[in-house]
Amino acid sequence: FFGPGEAIFKYGEECLYGVSDMYVLLAGEVDIETDLGVVQARLLPSEVFGEGALGAATQRNASARAWSNAYVHCARIHGASIANALKKFPQETEWFEDLQESRRETNADFMARRNKWLSQEVIPALAKVNLLSIHDELFLADMAAPLIEKQWAAGEVIVQKAADTDAMIVLLEGEARVEAQNGSCIDYYNDGSSFGEMAMLGLMRSNPATVRAATACRTLAVRQSALRRSLDLPTRTLQERQEFQRILAERKFQVETGIPMTLLPIAVSKDDLCAKAIALQAELKPLKPGESWTLEQGGCFCVVTEGRAILELASENERLRRLGGDETPAVPVMPLAQGSLVLEDLAAELGCRVRALTHLKVHRVRYLDFNV
């Protein structure tokens, strides 16, 4: 008998003919998992598994785990018994060889479909996450490798407020409703949205709000272990590892100082818990002198936290004074200094951009994070 979720055998374990065991499932279900813990098959009663004990390999090429619903009952066939039986009845070897070949084909088909899903859907979804957008496809592929999709019916709770978490959620498809404590709607997440990035980084340990599927949804839970696994691979560069350390240090500093809310002229203390919560989610965007940033609509406002800049309006009128660093015609709208607030959606609608006059730091806050 094996308890719910108990490993029957694990990927990479030694598998020797005449020594290792094989199993017949009598009751319950068994999940066959890849080396990364991804379920590639589910076995039902009467099925044989662990046939690698017949000598086809020296190591287990998958893990077998009891399903999570209840206990699993198996018949264990000892390696010595297998060797004696096949010695007496060698003709039965053919049946096991056919089984192994069939499962190899099934596994190959599973991996082909999974790799297609990863390359066409998961990696592009991760690339849209601001926190990960600077990283190359190889890094994102390593992060994506252990991920699995979860489906939700309309009305189901995807994450519960105050529940423990260490995962970022990426919404692949559907619309999800963000709820206040009284159940009222704060805002919505749509296809391609992500939330919980700070939990994945280990800077947050619980969900700040309940998120409920408003329609049928498909999500990915990117856990801290997936990020650590990717960063720990020998193919990672020092620069990639340092980038995440920089983000961690940056967010901790923001929380300690309450930036960006404490720099607005509204007398907010650095000890204000709401200011700290916003600081944790605020994204830093640095600009070099002369560099321009064309604003886009994305449900954010930004605060200049260091340096000076100009909010300017690009124009096709060649008679206008050339102000932009790229020497395109532009009209100055207003100067920006520490504590200046820019409503990005409004500025983007008017076609504005920010041009740095000095080294500039701008902190961006999503309205959704601000409202939560």
Solvent accessible surface area in square Angstrom, and as a share of the most:
residue,aa,sasa,rsa
1,F,164,0.68
2,F,23,0.10
3,G,13,0.13
4,P,69,0.43
5,G,30,0.29
6,E,82,0.37
7,A,26,0.20
8,I,18,0.09
9,F,18,0.08
10,K,110,0.46
11,Y,110,0.42
12,G,30,0.29
13,E,74,0.33
14,E,123,0.55
15,C,2,0.01
16,L,70,0.35
17,Y,106,0.40
18,G,22,0.21
19,V,104,0.60
20,S,16,0.10
21,D,25,0.13
22,M,6,0.03
23,Y,9,0.03
24,V,34,0.20
25,L,0,0.00
26,L,84,0.42
27,A,46,0.35
28,G,17,0.16
29,E,35,0.16
30,V,0,0.00
31,D,15,0.08
32,I,24,0.12
33,E,18,0.08
34,T,20,0.12
35,D,86,0.45
36,L,61,0.30
37,G,42,0.40
38,V,6,0.03
39,V,67,0.39
40,Q,28,0.13
41,A,34,0.27
42,R,121,0.44
43,L,11,0.06
44,L,95,0.47
45,P,63,0.40
46,S,92,0.59
47,E,61,0.27
48,V,24,0.14
49,F,2,0.01
50,G,8,0.07
51,E,22,0.10
52,G,21,0.20
53,A,0,0.00
54,L,30,0.15
55,G,44,0.42
56,A,63,0.49
57,A,38,0.29
58,T,99,0.57
59,Q,110,0.49
60,R,19,0.07
61,N,116,0.60
62,A,10,0.08
63,S,10,0.06
64,A,0,0.00
65,R,76,0.28
66,A,2,0.02
67,W,45,0.16
68,S,87,0.56
69,N,110,0.56
70,A,45,0.35
71,Y,148,0.56
72,V,0,0.00
73,H,63,0.28
74,C,15,0.09
75,A,38,0.29
76,R,121,0.44
77,I,55,0.28
78,H,107,0.48
79,G,2,0.02
80,A,59,0.46
81,S,56,0.36
82,I,8,0.04
83,A,23,0.18
84,N,88,0.45
85,A,48,0.37
86,L,23,0.12
87,K,169,0.72
88,K,151,0.64
89,F,109,0.45
90,P,84,0.53
91,Q,117,0.52
92,E,85,0.38
93,T,45,0.26
94,E,113,0.51
95,W,134,0.47
96,F,34,0.14
97,E,93,0.42
98,D,88,0.46
99,L,32,0.16
100,Q,21,0.09
101,E,80,0.36
102,S,58,0.37
103,R,49,0.18
104,R,129,0.47
105,E,108,0.48
106,T,76,0.44
107,N,49,0.25
108,A,64,0.50
109,D,76,0.40
110,F,29,0.12
111,M,75,0.33
112,A,63,0.49
113,R,139,0.51
114,R,23,0.08
115,N,80,0.41
116,K,123,0.52
117,W,51,0.18
118,L,21,0.10
119,S,60,0.39
120,Q,124,0.55
121,E,51,0.23
122,V,0,0.00
123,I,18,0.09
124,P,56,0.35
125,A,10,0.07
126,L,0,0.00
127,A,43,0.34
128,K,141,0.60
129,V,3,0.02
130,N,89,0.46
131,L,17,0.09
132,L,0,0.00
133,S,61,0.39
134,I,119,0.60
135,H,19,0.08
136,D,80,0.42
137,E,116,0.52
138,L,102,0.51
139,F,0,0.00
140,L,5,0.03
141,A,35,0.27
142,D,23,0.12
143,M,0,0.00
144,A,0,0.00
145,A,22,0.17
146,P,31,0.20
147,L,7,0.03
148,I,107,0.54
149,E,53,0.24
150,K,116,0.49
151,Q,130,0.58
152,W,39,0.14
153,A,59,0.45
154,A,65,0.51
155,G,39,0.38
156,E,80,0.36
157,V,49,0.28
158,I,17,0.09
159,V,20,0.12
160,Q,96,0.43
161,K,76,0.32
162,A,72,0.56
163,A,40,0.31
164,D,132,0.68
165,T,30,0.17
166,D,52,0.27
167,A,6,0.05
168,M,0,0.00
169,I,18,0.09
170,V,1,0.00
171,L,1,0.01
172,L,20,0.10
173,E,81,0.37
174,G,16,0.15
175,E,59,0.27
176,A,0,0.00
177,R,68,0.25
178,V,1,0.01
179,E,12,0.06
180,A,33,0.25
181,Q,161,0.71
182,N,129,0.66
183,G,31,0.30
184,S,55,0.35
185,C,51,0.30
186,I,47,0.24
187,D,50,0.26
188,Y,89,0.34
189,Y,16,0.06
190,N,79,0.40
191,D,90,0.47
192,G,25,0.24
193,S,30,0.19
194,S,9,0.06
195,F,19,0.08
196,G,18,0.17
197,E,20,0.09
198,M,4,0.02
199,A,1,0.01
200,M,0,0.00
201,L,13,0.06
202,G,36,0.35
203,L,40,0.20
204,M,32,0.14
205,R,203,0.74
206,S,43,0.28
207,N,20,0.10
208,P,68,0.43
209,A,9,0.07
210,T,12,0.07
211,V,5,0.03
212,R,79,0.29
213,A,1,0.01
214,A,40,0.31
215,T,60,0.35
216,A,74,0.58
217,C,2,0.01
218,R,53,0.19
219,T,5,0.03
220,L,0,0.00
221,A,37,0.29
222,V,0,0.00
223,R,118,0.43
224,Q,33,0.14
225,S,72,0.46
226,A,6,0.05
227,L,8,0.04
228,R,141,0.52
229,R,73,0.27
230,S,0,0.00
231,L,24,0.12
232,D,106,0.55
233,L,45,0.22
234,P,126,0.79
235,T,85,0.50
236,R,11,0.04
237,T,72,0.42
238,L,122,0.61
239,Q,142,0.63
240,E,23,0.10
241,R,82,0.30
242,Q,101,0.45
243,E,32,0.14
244,F,3,0.01
245,Q,112,0.50
246,R,115,0.42
247,I,10,0.05
248,L,37,0.19
249,A,62,0.48
250,E,28,0.13
251,R,15,0.06
252,K,111,0.47
253,F,111,0.46
254,Q,2,0.01
255,V,39,0.23
256,E,114,0.51
257,T,38,0.22
258,G,0,0.00
259,I,24,0.12
260,P,0,0.00
261,M,15,0.07
262,T,33,0.19
263,L,51,0.26
264,L,20,0.10
265,P,123,0.77
266,I,98,0.50
267,A,107,0.83
268,V,40,0.23
269,S,62,0.40
270,K,115,0.49
271,D,98,0.51
272,D,57,0.30
273,L,145,0.72
274,C,94,0.56
275,A,2,0.02
276,K,50,0.21
277,A,61,0.47
278,I,14,0.07
279,A,0,0.00
280,L,22,0.11
281,Q,36,0.16
282,A,0,0.00
283,E,50,0.22
284,L,34,0.17
285,K,58,0.25
286,P,88,0.55
287,L,8,0.04
288,K,141,0.60
289,P,69,0.44
290,G,33,0.32
291,E,75,0.34
292,S,42,0.27
293,W,29,0.10
294,T,92,0.53
295,L,7,0.03
296,E,127,0.57
297,Q,113,0.50
298,G,51,0.49
299,G,28,0.27
300,C,9,0.05
301,F,13,0.05
302,C,1,0.01
303,V,0,0.00
304,V,1,0.01
305,T,8,0.05
306,E,85,0.38
307,G,23,0.22
308,R,130,0.47
309,A,1,0.01
310,I,30,0.15
311,L,12,0.06
312,E,0,0.00
313,L,66,0.33
314,A,48,0.37
315,S,36,0.23
316,E,169,0.76
317,N,57,0.29
318,E,110,0.49
319,R,217,0.79
320,L,53,0.26
321,R,157,0.57
322,R,131,0.48
323,L,26,0.13
324,G,6,0.06
325,G,49,0.47
326,D,88,0.46
327,E,115,0.52
328,T,53,0.31
329,P,11,0.07
330,A,1,0.01
331,V,56,0.32
332,P,60,0.38
333,V,77,0.44
334,M,83,0.37
335,P,109,0.69
336,L,3,0.01
337,A,48,0.37
338,Q,111,0.49
339,G,12,0.11
340,S,22,0.14
341,L,84,0.42
342,V,6,0.03
343,L,81,0.40
344,E,0,0.00
345,D,44,0.23
346,L,99,0.49
347,A,7,0.05
348,A,18,0.14
349,E,125,0.56
350,L,113,0.56
351,G,41,0.39
352,C,6,0.03
353,R,18,0.07
354,V,2,0.01
355,R,27,0.10
356,A,0,0.00
357,L,68,0.34
358,T,43,0.25
359,H,128,0.57
360,L,3,0.02
361,K,81,0.34
362,V,1,0.01
363,H,10,0.04
364,R,43,0.16
365,V,0,0.00
366,R,68,0.25
367,Y,69,0.26
368,L,17,0.08
369,D,23,0.12
370,F,90,0.37
371,N,81,0.42
372,V,66,0.38
